[in-house]
Every structure is written in C-alpha cells, then in structure tokens.
Amino acid sequence: MAFISKKTRSEFKEYFVTTTLREIESYFDNHDIPFTEHPNDTNYGGQRRTLVENYYVGVDWENPSIIRKVLNVYQDVLNDLADNKNVWNTEQNKVWFDKLSKFLLRDGFEFSNGKLSSVGLIVSFEDLQNATDLLDKTHFQEYIDRIKKSITEDPGLAIGSTKELVESTLKTILNKSKIPFDKNDDVPKLLKSVQKALELVPDDVDDSKKGSDIIKILLSNLSQVVIKLTELRNLYGTGHGKENARKGLNDRHAKLAVGTGITLATFLLETFEYRRLK
C-alpha cells in the first residue's frame, strides 16, 4: 500500500479545523483510532488542531493496516463533502473535496463510488474484466471482489485468491480452445498448455523478428511468474492450513502478488481474444 504523505495529513487536519470537536471525535472514533493525549497539555494552535494531533500521534504511519483505518476516516470526510443534501456551504465543500481528493491521488489513492482505492488496482481489475466477453463474469467477479476486500484485511487470502484466479483463467482458455487437461494438473503445467495454444512458447518465436531475443525472455518469465505466485501462495496463502496471522506479510506483498497475477491473466485473455478474432 502507498503511504499517506505528511502534506496530505496536514491538509486533512486543516479541513478538520473547520468542523466541530464532536465531528472530529466521531470521524476517528468510528474507525478505532486511539486518542493519545500529548504530554504537558501541548497546544497546536487551537482545540480542533490539537485534537487532531492527539489522534495522529498514536498512528503508526508505516503500518498498512493502521493506514487503512486513517484512509477510512478520510473516505468518510470525502463522502460527507460530496453529499450536497445537508451541506450549508456547497461551494466551499466542493473546494475542500477537490483539494483533498487531489492530494490523496498524489499519494496513490482515488475516490470513486464512495470508496478510496489504490489507483493501480482499479486499472488492473478493469483491464481484466474487459479483456474478453467469453468469461463467466459472475464467477470471475467473485474472485475479484474477494481479492479487493482481502488485500488489506487478509493478505494471505488475497494471494491465495489470485493464484486461484490465474488457475481459473488458464482452465477457461483451455476449455474455450477445446484442449483437454487433467483436473489434477498444476498451474505451471496448465500454463505450458496455454502458451502452446496461444503460440507463446519461447522456442517458437521467429529468430528473424526484431527483438525476438527479448520476446523469448519475456515469454520464458511467464512460467516463473506462475511458479513463484504458486510458491508464495503455498507459503502464505490460503488452502494449506496456514494461520490467518502471518508474520512479515502485509498488503505490500499482497499488492505485488495480485498485480503480477492480474497482469498475467489479462495478458493471456487478451492474447486469446486477439487470436480468436484473427
């Protein structure tokens, strides 16, 4: 997960100064962010600004799970600013909304449909969903929804679900291509069959083509992506009796695995679609 910059934190603090003490408490308390009073009654330029600092001081700004809580606070703020029904100063709230959204976007978060999400993940999932019209949309949407929800809450589940999505993608391509496979085939073996079906086998690349050596390396690395994703899933993901709490694993690792898996699945589906329509 990207981290929240000091500038973004400061801009939200300045917004909170325009609200009431009760509203500030409500925003932070609703997401279980602890109040930690500064020693010696430190004053940061007023009650509201000091109150925000008393919440900020207890935040570990390098802990992804805590950062998600703060993002939920910011998400609530943006939703309130976007709600024009009970706003006494609509124009001023629009100014704040645009300003705060801009700083969050610089940090890598986009506000859309009432939710703050990583910009990269939005693009990747949309590309996958639009790659072909031959997918069982409901089936794949279940994977996508589970991955999105678990990246922060349960990174191991996100990794496991990504591996399952890649496996389902490979089987879908083989089924649509009418190529038989054994139900017990592992993911690397399924990938080899898909590469052959889609003419993505490195040794089959014409050496006379410009950049053929680079293409061969990239295609060879496809198998490594699948193998390493499977290995990571076996170490940290779901399906092998792993404990839910996995030391050292957080959503940074999940995002890397998810991004890699989704990119691979999208590439294979787009290649399948391209060859189908030739």
KEKE-3310 file (N, C-alpha, C; in steps of 0.2 Angstrom, whole numbers, plus 5000, padded with zeros to 4 digits):
npx = (5004:5002:5009:5003:5006:5015:5010:4997:4991:4992:4984:4971:4970:4969:4957:4949:4949:4940:4928:4918:4923:4916:4913:4926:4930:4921:4923:4936:4935:4925:4932:4941:4953:4965:4964:4977:4984:4994:5009:5011:5000:5001:4998:4992:4989:4975:4960:4954:4964:4973:4966:4966:4979:4981:4975:4982:4995:4996:4996:5004:5012:5018:5012:5003:4989:4985:4986:4975:4964:4965:4963:4950:4944:4947:4940:4927:4926:4927:4915:4906:4908:4904:4891:4878:4866:4864:4872:4878:4886:4889:4897:4910:4912:4914:4926:4935:4933:4938:4951:4957:4955:4963:4976:4976:4976:4988:4996:4992:4979:4963:4947:4931:4915:4911:4922:4939:4952:4967:4975:4982:4976:4963:4964:4970:4961:4950:4955:4956:4943:4938:4945:4940:4925:4921:4922:4915:4907:4901:4907:4921:4920:4918:4930:4937:4931:4933:4947:4950:4944:4951:4965:4970:4964:4967:4980:4986:4974:4971:4982:4981:4968:4972:4980:4971:4963:4971:4973:4960:4958:4967:4962:4950:4953:4959:4948:4939:4947:4946:4955:4960:4963:4970:4961:4969:4980:4994:4997:5008:5009:4997:4999:5009:5002:4993:5001:5006:4995:4991:5002:5013:5025:5042:5052:5047:5047:5050:5067:5071:5064:5063:5069:5067:5074:5072:5058:5058:5063:5054:5043:5047:5048:5035:5031:5039:5033:5021:5025:5032:5021:5013:5021:5023:5009:5008:5017:5011:4998:4980:4972:4981:4981:4986:4990:4979:4985:5000:5016:5026:5020:5011:5000:5008:5015:5005:4999:5009:5009:4996:4995:5004:4999:4986:4990:4996:4985:4977:4984:4985:4972:4969:4977:4972:4959:4963:4968:4957:4949:4956)
npy = (4994:5011:5025:5038:5054:5067:5080:5078:5073:5084:5093:5087:5089:5103:5104:5098:5107:5116:5110:5103:5100:5088:5082:5079:5070:5060:5056:5049:5041:5032:5023:5017:5023:5027:5039:5049:5058:5072:5075:5087:5096:5100:5113:5115:5126:5129:5121:5112:5109:5104:5093:5084:5082:5074:5062:5059:5057:5044:5036:5023:5027:5019:5007:4997:4992:5000:5012:5010:5012:5025:5030:5026:5035:5047:5044:5044:5058:5063:5058:5064:5077:5076:5075:5084:5086:5090:5101:5116:5125:5123:5126:5129:5117:5109:5114:5110:5096:5094:5098:5090:5077:5078:5078:5066:5058:5060:5053:5041:5036:5034:5042:5035:5031:5032:5026:5024:5019:5010:5017:5010:4997:4998:5001:4989:4978:4982:4981:4967:4963:4968:4961:4950:4944:4931:4926:4919:4930:4931:4922:4925:4938:4935:4931:4943:4952:4946:4947:4961:4965:4958:4962:4971:4967:4953:4948:4935:4928:4936:4933:4919:4919:4925:4917:4906:4913:4915:4901:4898:4906:4900:4887:4891:4896:4885:4877:4884:4883:4871:4861:4847:4843:4838:4837:4837:4843:4854:4872:4877:4867:4869:4881:4879:4872:4882:4892:4885:4884:4897:4901:4905:4900:4901:4895:4894:4907:4917:4919:4928:4939:4956:4960:4948:4940:4947:4945:4932:4930:4937:4929:4917:4920:4921:4908:4908:4918:4912:4900:4906:4913:4903:4897:4907:4907:4895:4896:4907:4909:4905:4889:4879:4876:4887:4899:4912:4924:4930:4932:4945:4947:4958:4970:4976:4966:4958:4966:4966:4953:4951:4961:4956:4944:4947:4955:4945:4936:4945:4948:4935:4932:4943:4940:4928:4932:4940:4931:4923:4932:4934)
npz = (5000:4996:5005:5016:5013:5022:5019:5014:5026:5033:5026:5028:5041:5042:5036:5046:5056:5052:5056:5069:5087:5091:5079:5074:5084:5081:5068:5069:5080:5075:5068:5076:5080:5091:5104:5110:5122:5121:5130:5144:5141:5127:5115:5099:5092:5094:5099:5090:5081:5090:5095:5083:5082:5093:5090:5078:5083:5089:5078:5068:5055:5046:5046:5037:5040:5049:5042:5033:5041:5044:5031:5029:5038:5031:5019:5024:5026:5013:5008:5015:5011:4998:4999:4995:5001:5014:5016:5022:5015:5000:4989:4996:5001:4990:4985:4996:4994:4981:4983:4993:4988:4977:4984:4989:4978:4973:4982:4978:4979:4974:4974:4972:4968:4981:4988:4994:4984:4979:4965:4955:4957:4953:4939:4934:4938:4930:4917:4917:4918:4906:4896:4888:4881:4884:4897:4912:4919:4932:4940:4939:4944:4958:4962:4960:4968:4981:4982:4981:4993:5003:5002:5011:5023:5024:5018:5015:5010:4999:4991:4989:4983:4971:4965:4963:4954:4943:4939:4936:4925:4916:4914:4909:4896:4890:4890:4881:4870:4867:4872:4880:4897:4913:4928:4939:4935:4938:4941:4934:4923:4917:4912:4902:4893:4889:4884:4873:4865:4863:4855:4862:4866:4870:4862:4849:4844:4830:4825:4817:4818:4824:4839:4845:4854:4866:4867:4869:4881:4889:4887:4893:4906:4910:4915:4926:4934:4937:4943:4955:4960:4964:4973:4983:4987:4993:5004:5011:5007:5007:5010:5014:5027:5034:5047:5050:5054:5048:5050:5045:5033:5023:5016:5006:5000:4996:4986:4977:4973:4968:4958:4949:4946:4941:4930:4922:4920:4913:4901:4895:4892:4884:4873:4869:4865:4855:4845:4843:4836:4824)
capx = (5000:5006:5009:5000:5011:5014:5006:4990:4989:4991:4978:4965:4970:4966:4949:4945:4949:4934:4922:4917:4926:4912:4913:4932:4930:4916:4927:4942:4932:4921:4937:4945:4959:4965:4966:4983:4985:5001:5011:5011:4995:5003:4993:4995:4986:4968:4957:4952:4970:4976:4963:4968:4986:4980:4973:4988:5001:4995:4996:5010:5011:5021:5009:4997:4983:4983:4985:4969:4960:4965:4960:4943:4942:4947:4934:4921:4926:4925:4908:4902:4909:4901:4884:4875:4859:4864:4878:4876:4890:4890:4903:4916:4913:4917:4933:4938:4933:4943:4958:4958:4955:4970:4982:4976:4978:4996:4998:4991:4973:4957:4940:4927:4909:4911:4927:4946:4956:4973:4974:4984:4972:4957:4965:4972:4955:4946:4958:4955:4936:4936:4949:4936:4917:4919:4922:4909:4908:4899:4912:4927:4919:4918:4937:4940:4928:4937:4954:4949:4942:4956:4972:4972:4962:4970:4985:4986:4969:4972:4987:4978:4963:4975:4983:4965:4960:4975:4972:4954:4959:4971:4957:4945:4956:4960:4941:4937:4951:4944:4961:4959:4968:4968:4959:4974:4986:4996:4996:5014:5008:4992:5002:5013:4997:4990:5007:5007:4988:4991:5008:5018:5031:5048:5056:5043:5047:5055:5073:5072:5060:5066:5068:5065:5078:5068:5052:5059:5065:5048:5038:5050:5047:5028:5031:5042:5028:5016:5028:5033:5015:5011:5026:5021:5003:5009:5020:5007:4991:4975:4972:4986:4980:4991:4986:4977:4990:5006:5021:5030:5016:5006:4997:5013:5017:4999:4998:5014:5007:4990:4997:5008:4994:4981:4993:4997:4979:4974:4988:4983:4965:4969:4980:4967:4954:4966:4969:4951:4946:4960)
capy = (5000:5018:5028:5044:5059:5072:5085:5075:5073:5091:5096:5085:5092:5110:5103:5096:5113:5120:5107:5104:5095:5082:5079:5076:5064:5055:5053:5045:5035:5027:5018:5014:5026:5029:5046:5049:5065:5074:5077:5094:5099:5104:5116:5116:5132:5129:5115:5107:5106:5099:5086:5080:5079:5069:5056:5057:5055:5037:5032:5021:5029:5014:5001:4997:4991:5007:5017:5009:5015:5033:5031:5026:5042:5052:5042:5047:5065:5065:5056:5070:5083:5075:5074:5091:5087:5093:5105:5123:5129:5118:5128:5128:5110:5107:5116:5106:5090:5094:5099:5084:5072:5079:5076:5058:5055:5061:5048:5034:5034:5038:5041:5033:5027:5032:5022:5026:5013:5011:5019:5004:4991:5000:5000:4982:4974:4984:4978:4960:4962:4970:4958:4946:4943:4924:4924:4918:4936:4931:4918:4929:4944:4933:4931:4950:4955:4943:4950:4968:4966:4955:4964:4974:4964:4947:4947:4928:4927:4939:4929:4913:4920:4927:4910:4903:4916:4913:4894:4898:4909:4895:4882:4894:4897:4878:4874:4888:4881:4863:4857:4843:4844:4834:4841:4837:4847:4860:4878:4878:4863:4872:4887:4877:4871:4888:4895:4882:4885:4904:4902:4910:4896:4905:4892:4895:4914:4918:4922:4934:4945:4961:4960:4941:4938:4950:4942:4925:4931:4939:4923:4912:4923:4920:4902:4910:4922:4907:4896:4910:4915:4897:4896:4912:4905:4889:4899:4912:4910:4901:4882:4874:4876:4892:4903:4919:4930:4928:4937:4948:4948:4963:4971:4977:4959:4956:4970:4964:4946:4952:4965:4952:4938:4950:4957:4939:4934:4950:4947:4929:4933:4947:4936:4923:4936:4943:4926:4921:4936:4935)
capz = (5000:4996:5012:5016:5014:5028:5016:5014:5033:5035:5023:5031:5048:5041:5035:5052:5060:5050:5058:5077:5091:5091:5072:5074:5088:5078:5062:5071:5085:5071:5065:5081:5080:5098:5107:5114:5124:5122:5137:5146:5138:5121:5111:5092:5089:5095:5102:5085:5078:5095:5095:5078:5083:5098:5086:5074:5087:5090:5072:5065:5048:5041:5046:5032:5042:5053:5037:5030:5046:5043:5024:5030:5040:5025:5015:5027:5025:5006:5007:5018:5007:4992:5000:4995:5004:5021:5017:5022:5011:4995:4985:5000:5002:4984:4985:5000:4991:4975:4986:4997:4983:4973:4987:4990:4972:4973:4986:4975:4981:4970:4977:4967:4971:4989:4991:4992:4982:4976:4958:4951:4957:4949:4932:4933:4938:4924:4911:4917:4916:4899:4892:4884:4883:4885:4904:4916:4923:4939:4943:4940:4949:4964:4964:4960:4975:4987:4982:4983:5000:5007:5001:5017:5029:5025:5013:5013:5006:4993:4987:4988:4978:4965:4962:4960:4948:4937:4938:4933:4919:4912:4913:4904:4890:4888:4888:4876:4865:4866:4873:4886:4903:4918:4933:4944:4933:4942:4937:4928:4918:4913:4908:4897:4888:4886:4880:4866:4862:4861:4852:4866:4868:4868:4856:4843:4841:4824:4827:4812:4820:4828:4847:4846:4860:4872:4867:4871:4888:4892:4887:4897:4913:4911:4919:4933:4937:4939:4948:4961:4963:4967:4979:4988:4990:4997:5010:5015:5005:5009:5006:5016:5034:5037:5051:5047:5055:5045:5052:5040:5027:5024:5010:5001:4997:4993:4980:4972:4970:4965:4952:4945:4944:4937:4924:4918:4917:4907:4895:4892:4890:4878:4868:4867:4861:4848:4841:4842:4831:4818)
cpx = (5004:5005:5006:5005:5010:5009:4999:4987:4987:4985:4972:4965:4967:4959:4946:4945:4943:4927:4922:4921:4923:4913:4920:4933:4926:4920:4932:4939:4928:4926:4942:4952:4960:4967:4972:4985:4992:5003:5011:5006:4997:4998:4996:4991:4978:4966:4956:4959:4974:4973:4965:4975:4986:4978:4979:4994:5001:4996:5003:5009:5015:5018:5003:4990:4980:4981:4978:4963:4959:4962:4952:4940:4942:4941:4928:4920:4924:4918:4904:4902:4905:4893:4881:4869:4859:4870:4876:4880:4893:4897:4910:4917:4916:4924:4937:4939:4938:4950:4961:4959:4961:4976:4982:4978:4985:4999:4996:4984:4967:4951:4935:4921:4909:4917:4934:4949:4962:4972:4976:4979:4966:4958:4966:4965:4950:4948:4956:4947:4934:4940:4945:4929:4916:4920:4915:4910:4906:4905:4919:4926:4919:4926:4940:4937:4932:4944:4954:4948:4948:4963:4974:4970:4965:4974:4985:4980:4969:4977:4984:4973:4966:4977:4977:4962:4964:4974:4965:4954:4962:4966:4952:4947:4957:4953:4938:4941:4950:4950:4960:4965:4966:4966:4964:4980:4987:4996:5002:5012:5002:4994:5005:5008:4994:4995:5007:5000:4988:4998:5013:5024:5037:5052:5053:5043:5052:5061:5074:5068:5064:5064:5066:5068:5074:5062:5052:5060:5058:5043:5041:5049:5040:5028:5034:5037:5023:5019:5029:5027:5012:5015:5024:5014:5004:5012:5015:5000:4986:4975:4976:4986:4985:4986:4985:4982:4997:5012:5025:5027:5011:5004:5002:5014:5011:4998:5003:5012:5001:4991:5000:5003:4989:4984:4994:4990:4976:4978:4986:4976:4965:4972:4975:4961:4957:4966:4962:4947:4950:4957)
cpy = (5006:5021:5035:5050:5064:5078:5084:5075:5080:5095:5094:5088:5099:5109:5102:5102:5117:5116:5108:5099:5088:5078:5076:5070:5058:5051:5048:5039:5030:5022:5016:5017:5029:5036:5045:5056:5066:5076:5085:5099:5103:5106:5117:5121:5132:5122:5110:5104:5102:5093:5082:5077:5074:5062:5054:5054:5047:5032:5030:5022:5024:5007:5001:4996:4997:5012:5016:5012:5022:5034:5030:5032:5047:5050:5045:5054:5067:5063:5062:5076:5083:5075:5082:5092:5091:5097:5112:5127:5124:5120:5127:5121:5107:5109:5112:5099:5089:5094:5093:5078:5072:5077:5069:5055:5055:5055:5041:5032:5038:5036:5040:5029:5027:5028:5025:5019:5015:5012:5013:4998:4992:4998:4992:4977:4976:4981:4971:4959:4964:4966:4953:4946:4936:4922:4923:4924:4935:4927:4922:4935:4942:4933:4939:4953:4953:4946:4957:4969:4963:4958:4967:4970:4957:4946:4940:4926:4930:4935:4923:4914:4922:4921:4907:4906:4915:4906:4894:4901:4904:4890:4885:4894:4890:4875:4878:4886:4874:4859:4854:4844:4840:4838:4842:4841:4853:4866:4879:4873:4866:4878:4885:4875:4877:4892:4892:4883:4892:4906:4907:4906:4900:4902:4893:4902:4914:4922:4928:4940:4950:4961:4953:4938:4941:4947:4935:4925:4932:4933:4918:4914:4922:4914:4904:4914:4917:4903:4900:4912:4909:4896:4900:4910:4899:4891:4903:4912:4905:4894:4877:4874:4882:4896:4909:4924:4927:4934:4939:4949:4953:4965:4974:4971:4957:4959:4968:4957:4947:4956:4960:4946:4941:4952:4951:4937:4938:4948:4940:4929:4937:4944:4931:4926:4938:4937:4923:4925:4937:4932)
cpz = (5000:5003:5011:5018:5020:5025:5016:5021:5035:5032:5026:5038:5047:5040:5042:5056:5058:5053:5066:5080:5091:5084:5072:5077:5084:5072:5064:5076:5081:5068:5070:5081:5087:5099:5111:5116:5124:5129:5138:5142:5132:5117:5104:5088:5089:5097:5096:5082:5083:5095:5089:5079:5088:5095:5082:5077:5088:5084:5070:5057:5043:5042:5042:5034:5046:5048:5034:5035:5045:5036:5025:5033:5035:5020:5017:5026:5018:5005:5009:5014:5000:4992:5000:4998:5010:5022:5017:5017:5005:4991:4989:5001:4996:4983:4990:4997:4985:4978:4989:4993:4979:4977:4989:4984:4971:4977:4983:4977:4977:4974:4972:4970:4978:4992:4989:4990:4979:4968:4954:4951:4953:4941:4930:4933:4932:4918:4911:4915:4909:4894:4886:4886:4884:4892:4907:4921:4930:4943:4944:4944:4956:4967:4965:4967:4981:4987:4984:4991:5005:5007:5008:5023:5030:5018:5010:5009:5000:4988:4985:4982:4971:4961:4959:4954:4942:4935:4934:4926:4914:4909:4908:4897:4886:4886:4882:4869:4863:4867:4880:4891:4908:4924:4939:4941:4937:4938:4932:4922:4914:4909:4902:4891:4885:4882:4873:4862:4859:4857:4855:4869:4865:4862:4849:4840:4836:4826:4822:4814:4825:4835:4849:4853:4866:4873:4871:4879:4892:4893:4892:4905:4915:4916:4926:4937:4940:4945:4955:4964:4967:4974:4985:4991:4994:5004:5014:5013:5009:5006:5009:5024:5038:5042:5048:5048:5053:5046:5046:5033:5028:5017:5004:4997:4993:4986:4975:4969:4966:4958:4947:4942:4939:4930:4919:4915:4912:4901:4891:4889:4884:4872:4865:4863:4855:4843:4839:4836:4825:4812)
residu = (MET:ALA:PHE:ILE:SER:LYS:LYS:THR:ARG:SER:GLU:PHE:LYS:GLU:TYR:PHE:VAL:THR:THR:THR:LEU:ARG:GLU:ILE:GLU:SER:TYR:PHE:ASP:ASN:HIS:ASP:ILE:PRO:PHE:THR:GLU:HIS:PRO:ASN:ASP:THR:ASN:TYR:GLY:GLY:GLN:ARG:ARG:THR:LEU:VAL:GLU:ASN:TYR:TYR:VAL:GLY:VAL:ASP:TRP:GLU:ASN:PRO:SER:ILE:ILE:ARG:LYS:VAL:LEU:ASN:VAL:TYR:GLN:ASP:VAL:LEU:ASN:ASP:LEU:ALA:ASP:ASN:LYS:ASN:VAL:TRP:ASN:THR:GLU:GLN:ASN:LYS:VAL:TRP:PHE:ASP:LYS:LEU:SER:LYS:PHE:LEU:LEU:ARG:ASP:GLY:PHE:GLU:PHE:SER:ASN:GLY:LYS:LEU:SER:SER:VAL:GLY:LEU:ILE:VAL:SER:PHE:GLU:ASP:LEU:GLN:ASN:ALA:THR:ASP:LEU:LEU:ASP:LYS:THR:HIS:PHE:GLN:GLU:TYR:ILE:ASP:ARG:ILE:LYS:LYS:SER:ILE:THR:GLU:ASP:PRO:GLY:LEU:ALA:ILE:GLY:SER:THR:LYS:GLU:LEU:VAL:GLU:SER:THR:LEU:LYS:THR:ILE:LEU:ASN:LYS:SER:LYS:ILE:PRO:PHE:ASP:LYS:ASN:ASP:ASP:VAL:PRO:LYS:LEU:LEU:LYS:SER:VAL:GLN:LYS:ALA:LEU:GLU:LEU:VAL:PRO:ASP:ASP:VAL:ASP:ASP:SER:LYS:LYS:GLY:SER:ASP:ILE:ILE:LYS:ILE:LEU:LEU:SER:ASN:LEU:SER:GLN:VAL:VAL:ILE:LYS:LEU:THR:GLU:LEU:ARG:ASN:LEU:TYR:GLY:THR:GLY:HIS:GLY:LYS:GLU:ASN:ALA:ARG:LYS:GLY:LEU:ASN:ASP:ARG:HIS:ALA:LYS:LEU:ALA:VAL:GLY:THR:GLY:ILE:THR:LEU:ALA:THR:PHE:LEU:LEU:GLU:THR:PHE:GLU:TYR:ARG:ARG:LEU:LYS)
# end
